[in-house]
Amino acid sequence: MLTVGRIHRRRADGGLGMSTTAEITRPAGSYSLGHTPEEYERLRAQARVWEVATARILDQISLPAGSRCLDAGCGPGETMRLLADRVGADGRVLGVDADPSIGALATEMLHGNGHRHCAFQAHDLTADEPVPGGPFDLVYARLLLFHLPERVAVLARLWDAVAPGGHLVVQDYDLRGVSVLPDLASVDELGRVIIGAFAAAGADVQAGARLAQLFAQAGAGAPDGTDVAGRIEPLGTGRHMLESVFRRLLPVALAHGVTTDDAAAAALTAIDHDAIAFADRPMLWPLMIGAWKRKGLA
């Protein structure tokens, strides 16, 4: 079954663009941001924002050349590329994702860049079965648990896929800090709808802050280390991150009564205005929180 959400957006000034209509199509009950080329590109851009934070954790655990790695919920393959660079041609990198289309694009990109030691397998990590291809020297997941109501069970399966002496590394968002200084009602409203829609879809908007608790609940024990990364940029450019997520979540928000068509249109008009009038105000992205754990030798 497919659900379609249509968002009519009017821009108040010509400086940011003409009036547009965006259509989002997604399988009901799946990843709440949809499976469209626009969403895939948003994921690529988001991954590049957090590349330094991910590399910092990989440096911390000293991933050796020749390692076997899993990227769980690999998306467009940006982190697979990081892993492939580190493990070299003697290593192996497997990406798994429930969306075979994005996996095909990731494989094409990676192989085109010479990373022939990367492979993809379509797999639903919420299924009650072992993760394919294990065990791995590194099991990595970023912005995966956030979306899954079954997050503890999934994390337990990921931990089971770690080889003795290997590492589990997870990075996830805490959305609560998204803000602009001084505050603006337009940013607050977009944030309210985003958080409400994610919650209605079964996501945990504080998953990053809960990682230590989730590791313990999944049987991995307390993390060996944690990392917190942030990003600040002017509202004039940062608004695009907020607005793109808002637009993709709007069908969910409307279906669950988080907002209305009229209120959503007013919020988009307001952020258009404020992104020009207050373009230099600093905007804080969600925090990206990481945790890692080494599995003891058998």
C-alpha positions in Angstrom: 0.0 0.0 0.0 1.3 3.5 -0.9 0.5 6.7 0.9 1.0 10.0 -0.9 1.5 13.4 0.9 1.3 16.6 -1.2 2.7 19.8 0.2 1.8 23.2 -1.4 4.5 25.7 -0.7 4.4 29.4 -1.5 7.5 31.5 -1.1 6.9 35.1 0.0 9.8 36.5 -2.0 11.6 35.8 -5.3 15.0 35.5 -3.7 14.6 31.9 -2.5 12.7 30.6 -5.5 9.4 30.2 -7.2 6.2 28.5 -5.8 6.6 24.7 -5.8 4.7 21.6 -5.1 6.5 18.6 -3.5 5.0 15.1 -3.6 6.2 12.3 -1.3 5.4 8.7 -1.9 6.3 6.0 0.6 5.3 2.5 1.6 2.9 2.7 4.6 4.6 1.9 7.9 8.2 2.1 6.6 11.0 4.6 7.0 9.1 7.8 7.6 11.2 10.1 5.4 10.4 8.2 2.2 12.4 6.5 -0.6 12.8 9.2 -3.2 15.8 10.5 -5.2 15.5 13.7 -3.2 15.7 11.8 0.1 18.7 9.8 -1.1 20.5 13.1 -1.9 19.6 14.5 1.5 21.1 11.4 3.2 24.3 11.8 1.2 24.6 15.4 2.2 23.8 14.6 5.9 26.5 11.8 5.9 29.1 14.2 4.6 28.3 16.6 7.4 29.1 13.9 10.0 32.0 12.3 8.2 34.6 13.9 10.6 32.7 12.8 13.7 32.5 9.2 12.3 36.2 9.2 11.4 37.1 10.4 14.9 35.5 7.3 16.4 37.0 5.0 13.8 40.4 6.4 14.8 39.6 5.9 18.5 39.0 2.1 18.0 42.0 1.7 15.6 40.2 -0.2 12.9 43.0 -2.3 11.3 43.6 -2.9 7.6 42.0 -6.2 6.4 39.1 -6.0 8.7 35.6 -7.3 7.9 33.0 -4.6 8.4 29.2 -4.2 8.4 27.4 -1.0 7.8 23.9 -1.6 9.2 21.3 0.6 7.5 24.0 1.7 5.1 21.8 4.2 3.1 23.7 5.7 0.1 27.1 4.2 1.1 29.0 7.2 2.4 30.2 5.4 5.5 30.9 2.3 3.5 33.4 4.4 1.6 35.1 5.5 4.8 35.4 1.9 6.0 36.6 0.8 2.6 39.4 3.4 2.6 40.5 2.2 6.1 40.4 -1.6 5.7 42.0 -1.6 2.2 41.6 -4.1 -0.6 42.3 -7.0 1.8 39.3 -6.1 3.9 35.6 -6.5 3.3 32.7 -4.1 3.7 29.1 -5.3 3.6 26.2 -2.8 3.6 22.7 -3.9 4.5 19.6 -1.9 4.2 15.9 -2.6 3.8 15.8 -0.4 0.7 17.3 -2.3 -2.3 17.2 0.8 -4.5 19.5 2.8 -2.3 21.8 -0.2 -1.9 22.1 -0.5 -5.7 23.1 3.2 -5.9 25.6 2.7 -3.1 27.2 -0.2 -4.8 27.4 1.6 -8.1 29.1 4.6 -6.4 31.6 2.5 -4.5 32.6 0.2 -7.3 32.9 3.2 -9.6 35.4 4.7 -7.1 37.4 1.5 -7.1 36.0 -0.1 -3.9 35.4 -3.5 -5.3 35.7 -5.0 -1.8 32.3 -3.5 -0.9 29.1 -5.4 -1.3 25.4 -4.8 -0.5 22.6 -7.1 0.7 19.0 -6.1 1.1 18.0 -7.1 4.6 15.4 -6.0 7.1 17.2 -5.7 10.4 14.0 -5.9 12.3 13.4 -9.4 11.2 13.9 -12.0 13.9 16.9 -13.7 12.3 20.7 -13.3 12.4 22.4 -10.4 10.6 23.8 -11.9 7.3 27.5 -12.3 6.6 28.8 -12.3 10.2 30.8 -12.3 12.3 32.5 -8.9 11.7 35.4 -7.1 13.1 33.3 -3.9 13.1 29.6 -3.5 13.1 28.6 0.1 12.5 25.2 1.8 12.5 24.4 5.5 12.2 20.9 7.0 12.5 19.4 3.5 12.4 18.1 2.9 16.0 16.5 6.4 15.9 13.9 5.1 13.4 13.1 1.7 14.8 10.6 0.9 17.6 12.4 -2.5 17.8 15.7 -0.7 18.6 16.8 -2.9 21.5 16.2 -6.2 19.6 18.0 -4.8 16.6 21.0 -3.7 18.6 21.2 -7.1 20.3 21.4 -8.7 16.8 24.1 -6.3 15.8 26.0 -7.1 18.9 25.7 -10.8 18.2 27.2 -10.2 14.7 30.4 -8.7 16.3 33.4 -11.2 16.3 35.4 -11.7 19.5 37.8 -8.8 19.7 35.7 -6.7 17.3 33.8 -3.5 17.9 30.2 -2.3 17.8 29.9 1.4 17.0 26.7 3.3 16.9 26.0 7.0 16.2 22.5 8.5 16.6 20.7 11.8 16.9 19.4 13.7 19.9 17.0 16.2 18.3 16.1 18.1 21.5 18.8 20.8 21.0 17.8 22.0 17.5 17.4 25.8 17.9 18.4 29.2 16.8 19.7 32.0 18.9 17.9 34.3 19.7 14.8 32.0 19.4 12.4 32.3 16.4 8.9 31.0 16.4 9.3 29.7 12.9 12.2 27.4 13.9 10.4 26.3 17.0 7.3 25.3 15.0 9.3 23.3 12.4 11.1 21.6 15.3 7.8 20.9 17.1 6.3 19.3 14.0 9.4 17.3 13.2 9.7 15.8 16.7 6.0 15.1 16.9 5.9 13.4 13.5 8.9 11.2 14.3 7.4 10.2 17.6 4.1 9.4 15.9 6.1 7.1 13.5 7.7 5.2 16.4 11.1 7.0 16.3 13.0 7.9 19.4 14.2 11.5 19.0 16.5 11.1 22.0 18.1 7.8 20.8 21.6 9.2 20.9 21.4 10.3 24.5 20.0 6.8 25.3 22.9 4.8 23.7 24.5 3.7 27.0 21.1 2.5 28.2 20.4 0.8 24.9 23.8 -1.0 24.9 23.0 -2.4 28.4 19.5 -3.5 27.4 20.9 -5.2 24.3 23.3 -7.2 26.4 26.5 -5.4 25.2 27.1 -3.8 28.6 28.3 -0.2 29.2 30.0 1.4 26.3 33.8 1.6 26.3 33.6 5.2 25.1 31.3 7.9 23.9 31.5 10.9 21.6 29.3 14.0 21.1 29.5 16.1 17.9 27.6 19.2 17.0 27.2 21.6 14.1 26.4 25.3 14.1 25.7 27.3 10.9 23.8 30.4 10.0 20.1 30.1 9.7 20.3 31.3 6.1 21.8 28.0 5.1 20.9 25.8 8.0 17.2 26.2 7.4 17.4 23.9 4.4 18.1 20.9 6.7 15.1 21.7 8.9 12.8 22.4 5.9 13.7 19.3 4.0 13.0 17.1 6.9 9.8 19.0 7.7 8.5 18.5 4.1 9.3 14.8 4.0 7.6 14.2 7.4 4.5 16.3 6.6 2.3 13.5 5.5 3.0 11.7 8.8 2.4 14.9 10.7 -0.9 15.5 9.0 -2.1 11.9 9.4 -1.4 12.0 13.1 -2.8 15.5 13.8 0.5 17.0 14.7 -0.2 19.9 12.4 -2.7 21.0 9.7 -2.3 22.0 6.1 -2.9 25.7 7.0 -0.4 25.7 9.9 2.2 23.9 7.8 1.9 26.5 5.0 2.2 29.3 7.5 5.3 27.7 9.0 7.0 27.4 5.6 6.1 31.0 4.8 7.5 32.1 8.1 10.8 30.3 7.8 11.2 31.7 4.2 10.9 35.2 5.7 13.1 34.6 8.8 15.9 32.9 6.8 16.4 36.2 5.0 15.6 38.7 7.8 17.7 36.8 10.4 20.1 34.9 8.1 23.1 35.3 10.4 21.5 33.9 13.5 23.4 30.8 14.6 21.4 27.6 14.2 22.3 24.4 16.1 21.8 21.1 14.4 20.8 17.9 16.3 23.6 16.5 18.4 25.3 13.4 16.9 26.1 11.1 19.8 28.3 8.0 19.4 29.1 5.0 21.6 31.3 2.0 21.0 32.0 -1.4 22.7 34.7 -4.0 22.2 33.6 -7.6 22.5 35.8 -9.7 24.7 37.9 -12.6 23.2 36.2 -16.0 23.5 
